[in-house]
Amino acid sequence: VYFGSVGNSPDTTPDAVLTKTPAEQNARFGRWLATSDLNNDGYYDIVVGEPFANTGLRDNGEAQFFFGGPGQFDTTADAIVTKIPAEDSAVFGRRIASCDINNDGFGDAIVTAFQADNLANNNGEAQIFFGRAGTIPDNKVDVVITKDPGEGGANFGVGVACGNVNGDDFNDIIVGVHSADNGQIDNGEVSIIFGGTGTFAPDSDGD
């Protein structure tokens, strides 16, 4: 992590170094990253994916949350989430996006597991963790979305981004499904799930 400064480019010496704790061979900590202010304290937070972590099962994956703050950056993870139920080769954390999708002032984290067997083999899924004051409880997923109807090998979540695409003050979720058989084998598709207030329980096949 390199801190910015007024009037100068960041120096080339890292101001903080984040690593997976406990260390694990081939976990691939840092394979994907996202930032937003998850606890609405005025400091951006970092979500780090490690999709090949053996959390419960081989390559189930996990994501670690590091909250920003004044002064020295805390290099100890403030929260850790994994795919529950654990699933062999789900690669949870291979793709991550973060923004406020329910317009409550707290950034939210979208963590995908595009090889999850949700409705079909390797259909894929995305798990949404709402930001809130304090800390995000470990493994307390708020919403799970997937490709519906399920399709074997669709890989829902191989790409994910968020932003306000319809101008309604809510950020929306854009999910890539690159192996969906839409018209042709593996033609691919993109699903857009509109953000909203309340519990944000979108229909799972997008808007």
Solvent accessible surface area in square Angstrom, and as a share of the most:
residue,aa,sasa,rsa
1,V,53,0.31
2,Y,118,0.45
3,F,79,0.33
4,G,61,0.59
5,S,66,0.42
6,V,150,0.86
7,G,78,0.75
8,N,108,0.56
9,S,95,0.61
10,P,71,0.45
11,D,92,0.48
12,T,130,0.76
13,T,89,0.52
14,P,59,0.37
15,D,53,0.27
16,A,6,0.05
17,V,99,0.57
18,L,28,0.14
19,T,80,0.46
20,K,22,0.09
21,T,100,0.58
22,P,103,0.65
23,A,95,0.73
24,E,56,0.25
25,Q,154,0.68
26,N,94,0.48
27,A,3,0.03
28,R,124,0.45
29,F,49,0.21
30,G,35,0.34
31,R,97,0.36
32,W,97,0.34
33,L,103,0.51
34,A,14,0.11
35,T,69,0.40
36,S,11,0.07
37,D,26,0.13
38,L,0,0.00
39,N,23,0.12
40,N,82,0.42
41,D,68,0.35
42,G,67,0.64
43,Y,86,0.33
44,Y,148,0.56
45,D,0,0.00
46,I,25,0.13
47,V,0,0.00
48,V,3,0.02
49,G,0,0.00
50,E,0,0.00
51,P,0,0.00
52,F,42,0.18
53,A,0,0.00
54,N,82,0.42
55,T,28,0.16
56,G,70,0.67
57,L,85,0.42
58,R,153,0.56
59,D,19,0.10
60,N,0,0.00
61,G,0,0.00
62,E,11,0.05
63,A,0,0.00
64,Q,2,0.01
65,F,0,0.00
66,F,1,0.00
67,F,23,0.09
68,G,10,0.10
69,G,30,0.29
70,P,101,0.64
71,G,66,0.63
72,Q,136,0.60
73,F,17,0.07
74,D,72,0.38
75,T,60,0.35
76,T,93,0.54
77,A,27,0.21
78,D,54,0.28
79,A,4,0.03
80,I,57,0.29
81,V,0,0.00
82,T,22,0.13
83,K,6,0.03
84,I,100,0.51
85,P,102,0.64
86,A,40,0.31
87,E,31,0.14
88,D,80,0.41
89,S,33,0.21
90,A,0,0.00
91,V,4,0.02
92,F,0,0.00
93,G,0,0.00
94,R,44,0.16
95,R,44,0.16
96,I,4,0.02
97,A,10,0.07
98,S,16,0.10
99,C,20,0.12
100,D,28,0.15
101,I,0,0.00
102,N,15,0.08
103,N,83,0.42
104,D,67,0.35
105,G,40,0.39
106,F,42,0.18
107,G,5,0.05
108,D,0,0.00
109,A,0,0.00
110,I,0,0.00
111,V,0,0.00
112,T,0,0.00
113,A,0,0.00
114,F,15,0.06
115,Q,49,0.22
116,A,0,0.00
117,D,75,0.39
118,N,36,0.19
119,L,114,0.57
120,A,28,0.22
121,N,99,0.51
122,N,48,0.25
123,N,0,0.00
124,G,0,0.00
125,E,9,0.04
126,A,0,0.00
127,Q,4,0.02
128,I,0,0.00
129,F,1,0.00
130,F,22,0.09
131,G,4,0.04
132,R,76,0.28
133,A,75,0.58
134,G,50,0.48
135,T,77,0.45
136,I,4,0.02
137,P,54,0.34
138,D,82,0.42
139,N,51,0.26
140,K,125,0.53
141,V,53,0.31
142,D,57,0.29
143,V,17,0.10
144,V,65,0.37
145,I,1,0.01
146,T,10,0.06
147,K,23,0.10
148,D,63,0.33
149,P,104,0.65
150,G,30,0.29
151,E,35,0.16
152,G,53,0.51
153,G,28,0.27
154,A,0,0.00
155,N,21,0.11
156,F,1,0.00
157,G,0,0.00
158,V,22,0.13
159,G,25,0.24
160,V,21,0.12
161,A,52,0.41
162,C,33,0.20
163,G,22,0.21
164,N,67,0.34
165,V,80,0.46
166,N,69,0.35
167,G,65,0.62
168,D,56,0.29
169,D,108,0.56
170,F,37,0.16
171,N,39,0.20
172,D,0,0.00
173,I,0,0.00
174,I,41,0.21
175,V,0,0.00
176,G,16,0.15
177,V,0,0.00
178,H,102,0.46
179,S,20,0.13
180,A,1,0.00
181,D,73,0.38
182,N,73,0.38
183,G,72,0.69
184,Q,135,0.60
185,I,146,0.74
186,D,83,0.43
187,N,93,0.48
188,G,14,0.14
189,E,50,0.23
190,V,96,0.55
191,S,12,0.08
192,I,65,0.33
193,I,0,0.00
194,F,80,0.34
195,G,10,0.09
196,G,18,0.17
197,T,97,0.56
198,G,61,0.58
199,T,106,0.62
200,F,12,0.05
201,A,85,0.66
202,P,28,0.18
203,D,75,0.39
204,S,30,0.20
205,D,83,0.43
206,G,12,0.12
207,D,95,0.49
